[in-house]
Amino acid sequence: MTTIKTAISVEQPLFQEIETLAKEMAVSRSRLFSLAARDFIQKQKGRRLLAAINAAHTEPDTEELDLIEKLKPMQRRLITDKW
């Protein structure tokens, strides 16, 4: 995989935490940033997917509720007749 060199600016306290964690994990700072970015991107994708799922499962509107109520007796008859 091709790598691209870039420069970023971070606050000094954050840099110290990054430095410490990279040493603890025995990885370079570059690797740690790559891992963190990948994790962040995956979490964002998960949040977008969850939002899409939630949007698809909104509460039914009045027309849908009316239709559901009308279908209940038919569903009961079908179940009762089968059993």
C-alpha positions in Angstrom: 0.0 0.0 0.0 1.3 3.4 -0.9 1.8 5.8 2.0 1.6 9.6 1.9 3.6 11.8 4.2 1.7 14.6 5.8 2.1 17.1 8.6 -0.4 17.8 11.3 -0.6 20.0 14.3 -1.7 18.8 17.7 -1.7 20.4 21.2 1.4 19.6 23.3 -0.5 17.5 26.0 -2.2 15.4 23.2 1.2 14.9 21.6 2.6 13.6 24.8 -0.3 11.1 25.2 0.2 10.0 21.6 4.0 9.6 22.2 3.4 7.6 25.4 0.7 5.3 23.8 2.9 4.7 20.7 5.7 3.5 22.9 3.4 1.3 25.0 2.0 -0.3 21.9 5.5 -0.5 20.3 4.3 1.2 17.1 5.4 4.4 15.4 3.4 7.6 15.8 2.5 7.3 12.1 1.1 3.9 12.7 -0.8 5.0 15.8 -2.4 7.9 13.8 -3.3 5.5 11.0 -4.9 3.1 13.5 -6.8 6.0 15.2 -8.0 7.4 11.9 -9.2 4.0 10.6 -11.1 3.4 13.9 -12.7 6.9 13.7 -13.8 6.4 10.1 -15.3 3.0 11.0 -17.2 4.5 13.9 -18.5 7.3 11.7 -19.7 4.7 9.1 -21.4 2.8 11.9 -23.1 6.0 13.1 -24.3 6.8 9.6 -25.6 3.3 9.1 -27.5 3.4 12.5 -29.0 6.7 11.5 -30.2 5.3 8.2 -31.7 2.3 10.0 -33.4 4.4 12.5 -34.7 6.7 9.8 -36.1 3.7 8.0 -37.9 2.5 11.1 -39.8 5.6 12.1 -43.2 5.4 13.7 -46.0 4.7 11.3 -48.2 7.6 10.3 -51.9 7.8 10.8 -52.7 6.1 7.5 -50.4 3.2 8.3 -51.9 2.8 11.7 -55.4 2.7 10.3 -54.4 0.1 7.8 -52.7 -2.0 10.5 -55.9 -1.8 12.6 -58.0 -2.9 9.6 -55.7 -5.9 8.9 -55.7 -7.2 12.4 -59.0 -9.1 12.2 -57.9 -10.7 8.9 -54.6 -11.7 10.4 -56.4 -13.3 13.4 -58.7 -15.2 11.1 -55.8 -16.5 9.1 -53.9 -17.6 12.2 -57.0 -19.2 13.8 -57.9 -21.0 10.6 -54.4 -22.5 10.3 -54.2 -23.7 13.9 
